């Protein structure tokens, strides 16, 4: 999966308001703990990595634009996801993995809030 640069940026921009609303919701919600949220992010990230080949994407491999800690990018396996939402929202226009994780995470968190189960 290799979305065009314009396509990913346009999709990220189209979802930006809902991402900011989601960030606000995560700060106030009591449906899941930080640990449960982090675990859900890891589960979704694992699923998304199976669908996206970063070597084909290569959006973050331009030498001058590489993150300092390339091995950890896009930092989806780090704890305290809800405290890193600003950076994650910014990365949705750069990294298709972050974009897809964010979209699936919003769906799953809102489904849990509403008492619905999602099929994976």
Secondary structure, DSSP 8 states (H G I E B T S, - for coil): ----HHHHHHHHHHHHHHHHHHHHHHHH--SS-HHHHHHHHHHHHHHHHTT--HHHH-TT--GGG--SSGGGTT-TTSS-GGGGHHHHHHHTTT-HHHHHHHHHHHHHHHHHHTT-----
